[in-house]
Amino acid sequence: MKRREVIAASAGLAVSGLFGTRSSAQSARTPIVWWHAMTAANAEQVNRVAADFNASQDRAEITAVYKGTYPDLLNATIAAFRAGQAPHVAQIFEVGTGSMLAAGKAVKQNWQLAQEAGVTIDPAQFVPAVRGYYSLPDGRLASMPFNSSTAVMWYNKDAFAAAGLDPEQPPATWPGLVSACAQLKAKNAIEVPMMTSWPSWIQFEQYSAIHDLPFATEADGFNGLGAELVFNSPAHARHLQRLMDMSRDGTFRYGGRGDAPENLFPAGTAAIMFESSGNRGLYSRTSKFRWGEAMLPFDPAVIAAPNNAIIGGASLWAMTAPNRTAEEYRAVGALMAFIAEPDQVALWHQKTGYIPTTEAGYELSRQQGWYEQNPGADIPIRQLTRGHVTDNSRGLRLGRLPEIRTILEEEIERALQGEQTAQAALDRAVERGNKVLRDFQRSVRA
């Protein structure tokens, strides 16, 4: 048997035991619709997960449907619920967690789904950074961790060598990174020394976590809806000023919002790209040069040793709809349990570059020699598990966070264009963002 067939068969033993077997008088499978936001090779892996689950039992048929970008998918899911036609499963990006938790009866939280479906999904099996982000204060899982990632620093080893830098020793601190970028520019080793995708997530949310700085009060929103944004601290302003200075001297180029500049790294345009660890598969296939993956740099003037990074990616939410049957919810619960099987976690991790969300999936990948065969593939896990999780490094649970990200990036752009100071940019972003939080708080209470 092929490895995929072995995985589907072994996982199927567990799923069929929980889900039961349909009798000959019940030959029709229960249709289950799973909306997702994956593209290209990652979409192929979503389809593979669905096919493996379908092959593991005979009671349900999963159909995976691409619904656009993460924001598109969130908006489509909300609209579908209001129309009484929500999908059974929706893949919602991590910054949508606060909004989904406020959705009330629109969702069946993971713990509730597991109880009703008769499946066991133990929160303790997930790595702490993942478990903490998607759990309630009492430890119960709200949603099913799926494609979790973190931000890392990708770098072009050939460009480093051309500039006289050690390609096996990427800079670990921001002062070291600034110096390396200056050398890359001075030696004309590449067109652009440094770029970043996801400016808010990587340069402010992640920066806050690894430096143990609050992004918002109330434990970054985990302790209640009354959180206030505080990412306009002197340390945050100094970091934005650093990016502004690098932009001015030509060692940093702003590439836009979201993942807009991600392809400029494999194209050989940028020597350093801050991006998701989930891009390993893409960069492996498309880069024509030697590349490396490194942890995010830290600023020793802010913290002596970096804290853990926070996750990105998305989780799976079970949606409700009028006339949805117990059989449908059982099928969704069985799918969630199937996805958490060690073989499935390891295969998803190895095929996509997203982190293994469970300890067992990580251990299985290690036993299979994955990290020896793919140096650096364990860096995201090590970055997520270093130090101690604090109120400032658990993650963000803020309503309408995508809107707050847009506001922050608008103000960053104005600062980079010379229209305002770093401090003024962050002060304006905090003021505007807090109005969004208060609007969200009022809407939830209403």
BELVENVEN-V700041 format. One record per residue. RES is the residue in one letter. SS is DSSP state (a for helix, b for strand, c for the rest). OMEGA is omega in whole degrees, -180 to 180 (999 if undefined). BURIAL is 1 if it has 16 or more other ideal C-beta (glycine too) atoms within 10 Angstrom, else 0. Layout:
res = <RES;RES>
ss = <SS;SS>
omega = <OMEGA;OMEGA>
burial = <BURIAL;BURIAL>
This chain:
res = <M;K;R;R;E;V;I;A;A;S;A;G;L;A;V;S;G;L;F;G;T;R;S;S;A;Q;S;A;R;T;P;I;V;W;W;H;A;M;T;A;A;N;A;E;Q;V;N;R;V;A;A;D;F;N;A;S;Q;D;R;A;E;I;T;A;V;Y;K;G;T;Y;P;D;L;L;N;A;T;I;A;A;F;R;A;G;Q;A;P;H;V;A;Q;I;F;E;V;G;T;G;S;M;L;A;A;G;K;A;V;K;Q;N;W;Q;L;A;Q;E;A;G;V;T;I;D;P;A;Q;F;V;P;A;V;R;G;Y;Y;S;L;P;D;G;R;L;A;S;M;P;F;N;S;S;T;A;V;M;W;Y;N;K;D;A;F;A;A;A;G;L;D;P;E;Q;P;P;A;T;W;P;G;L;V;S;A;C;A;Q;L;K;A;K;N;A;I;E;V;P;M;M;T;S;W;P;S;W;I;Q;F;E;Q;Y;S;A;I;H;D;L;P;F;A;T;E;A;D;G;F;N;G;L;G;A;E;L;V;F;N;S;P;A;H;A;R;H;L;Q;R;L;M;D;M;S;R;D;G;T;F;R;Y;G;G;R;G;D;A;P;E;N;L;F;P;A;G;T;A;A;I;M;F;E;S;S;G;N;R;G;L;Y;S;R;T;S;K;F;R;W;G;E;A;M;L;P;F;D;P;A;V;I;A;A;P;N;N;A;I;I;G;G;A;S;L;W;A;M;T;A;P;N;R;T;A;E;E;Y;R;A;V;G;A;L;M;A;F;I;A;E;P;D;Q;V;A;L;W;H;Q;K;T;G;Y;I;P;T;T;E;A;G;Y;E;L;S;R;Q;Q;G;W;Y;E;Q;N;P;G;A;D;I;P;I;R;Q;L;T;R;G;H;V;T;D;N;S;R;G;L;R;L;G;R;L;P;E;I;R;T;I;L;E;E;E;I;E;R;A;L;Q;G;E;Q;T;A;Q;A;A;L;D;R;A;V;E;R;G;N;K;V;L;R;D;F;Q;R;S;V;R;A>
ss = <c;c;a;a;a;a;a;a;a;a;a;a;a;a;a;a;a;a;a;c;c;c;c;a;a;a;c;c;c;b;b;b;b;b;b;b;c;c;c;a;a;a;a;a;a;a;a;a;a;a;a;a;a;a;a;a;c;c;c;b;b;b;b;b;b;b;c;c;c;a;a;a;a;a;a;a;a;a;a;a;a;a;c;c;c;c;c;c;b;b;b;b;b;a;a;a;a;a;a;a;a;c;c;a;a;a;b;b;c;a;a;a;a;a;a;a;a;c;c;c;c;c;a;a;a;b;c;a;a;a;a;a;a;c;b;c;c;c;c;c;b;c;c;b;b;b;b;b;b;c;b;b;b;b;b;b;a;a;a;a;a;a;c;c;c;c;c;c;c;c;c;c;b;a;a;a;a;a;a;a;a;a;a;a;a;a;c;c;c;c;c;b;b;b;b;b;c;c;a;a;a;a;a;a;a;a;a;a;a;a;c;c;c;c;c;b;a;a;a;a;c;c;c;c;c;c;c;c;b;c;c;c;c;a;a;a;a;a;a;a;a;a;a;a;a;a;a;a;a;c;c;b;c;c;c;c;c;c;c;c;c;c;a;a;a;a;c;c;c;b;b;b;b;b;b;b;a;a;a;a;a;a;a;a;a;a;c;c;c;c;b;b;b;b;c;c;c;b;c;c;c;c;c;c;c;c;c;c;c;c;c;b;b;b;b;b;b;b;b;c;c;c;c;c;c;a;a;a;a;a;a;a;a;a;a;a;a;a;a;c;c;a;a;a;a;a;a;a;a;a;a;a;c;c;c;c;c;b;a;a;a;a;a;a;a;a;a;c;c;a;a;a;a;c;c;c;c;c;a;a;a;a;a;a;a;c;c;c;c;c;c;c;c;c;c;c;c;c;c;c;a;a;a;a;a;a;a;a;a;a;a;a;a;a;a;a;c;c;c;c;c;a;a;a;a;a;a;a;a;a;a;a;a;a;a;a;a;a;a;a;a;a;a;a;a;c>
omega = <175;-177;-180;-180;178;180;-179;-178;-178;177;-178;178;180;-177;-179;178;179;-170;-179;180;-179;178;-180;179;180;-171;-177;177;176;-179;180;-178;-178;177;-179;-178;-177;178;173;-175;179;175;177;180;173;179;178;177;180;-180;178;178;180;-179;-175;-177;-175;-177;-176;178;-180;172;179;-175;177;-177;176;-179;178;178;178;-178;178;180;179;180;178;-179;-179;178;-179;179;-179;-176;-179;173;177;-177;177;177;-175;-177;-167;-178;174;-176;180;179;-180;178;179;-175;176;-174;175;-178;164;180;-171;-179;-180;178;-179;178;-177;-178;-180;178;178;175;-173;179;-176;-179;-177;179;-170;-177;179;-179;-177;-176;-173;-179;170;180;-180;176;178;-180;176;180;-175;177;-178;-178;-180;180;167;179;177;177;175;-179;-177;-177;180;178;177;-179;-180;180;-178;176;179;-178;179;-179;179;-179;-179;-178;178;175;178;180;178;179;180;180;178;179;176;180;-177;-179;-179;-174;-176;-176;-176;178;-172;173;177;166;173;-174;-179;-176;-173;-172;179;180;178;179;179;-176;-174;176;179;177;177;172;178;176;-180;179;-178;175;-178;-176;177;-176;-177;-177;176;179;-179;-179;175;179;177;-180;178;-179;178;179;177;178;178;179;178;179;179;177;-178;-178;173;178;177;176;176;-175;179;-175;178;-179;-176;-177;-170;-177;178;175;179;177;179;-179;-176;178;-179;178;171;-175;178;173;178;179;-178;-180;180;-177;177;-176;-168;-179;180;-178;176;-180;178;179;-177;177;177;178;177;-179;-178;175;-179;-178;-176;178;-174;176;178;171;178;-174;167;179;-173;175;-178;179;174;-177;176;177;178;176;175;-171;176;178;178;179;176;179;179;177;178;177;-180;179;179;-178;-179;178;-177;-180;180;179;-178;-178;178;179;-175;-178;-173;-173;172;-176;170;-173;-179;177;-178;178;177;-179;178;178;178;180;179;178;-175;-175;173;-179;-176;-178;180;-177;179;-178;179;179;-179;179;180;-173;179;177;-178;178;179;176;-179;-177;177;-176;-178;175;-176;178;178;179;177;179;178;176;180;179;-179;-178;174;-178;175;-179;179;178;180;178;177;-177;179;178;178;-179;180;180;-178;176;180;-180;178;-180;-180;-179;179;175;177;179;179;176;179;180;179;-179;179;-180;179;999>
burial = <0;0;0;0;0;0;1;1;0;0;1;1;0;1;1;0;0;1;1;0;0;1;0;0;0;0;0;0;0;1;0;1;1;1;1;1;1;1;0;0;0;1;0;0;1;1;1;1;1;1;0;1;1;1;0;1;1;1;1;1;1;1;0;1;0;0;1;0;0;1;1;0;1;1;0;1;1;1;0;1;1;0;0;0;0;1;1;1;1;1;1;1;1;1;1;1;1;1;1;1;1;1;1;0;0;1;1;1;1;1;1;1;1;1;0;0;1;0;1;0;1;0;1;0;1;1;1;0;1;1;1;1;1;1;1;0;0;0;0;0;1;1;1;1;1;1;1;1;1;1;1;1;1;1;1;1;1;1;1;1;0;1;1;0;1;0;1;0;0;1;1;1;0;1;0;0;1;1;0;1;1;1;1;1;1;0;0;0;1;1;0;1;1;1;1;1;1;1;1;1;1;1;1;1;1;1;1;1;1;1;1;1;1;1;1;1;0;1;1;1;1;1;0;0;1;0;1;0;1;1;1;1;1;0;0;1;1;0;1;1;0;1;1;1;0;1;1;0;0;0;1;1;1;1;1;0;1;1;1;0;1;1;1;1;1;1;0;1;1;1;1;1;1;1;1;1;1;1;1;1;1;1;1;0;0;0;1;0;0;0;1;1;1;1;1;1;1;1;1;0;0;1;0;0;0;1;1;1;1;1;1;1;1;1;1;1;1;1;1;1;0;0;0;1;0;0;1;1;1;1;1;1;1;1;1;1;1;1;1;1;1;1;1;1;1;1;1;1;1;1;0;1;1;1;1;1;1;1;0;1;1;1;0;1;1;0;0;0;0;1;0;0;0;0;0;0;1;1;1;1;1;0;1;1;0;0;1;0;1;0;0;1;1;1;1;1;1;1;1;1;1;1;1;1;1;1;1;1;1;0;1;1;0;0;1;1;0;0;0;0;0;1;1;0;1;1;0;1;1;1;0;1;1;1;0;1;1;0;0;1;1;0;0;0;0;0>
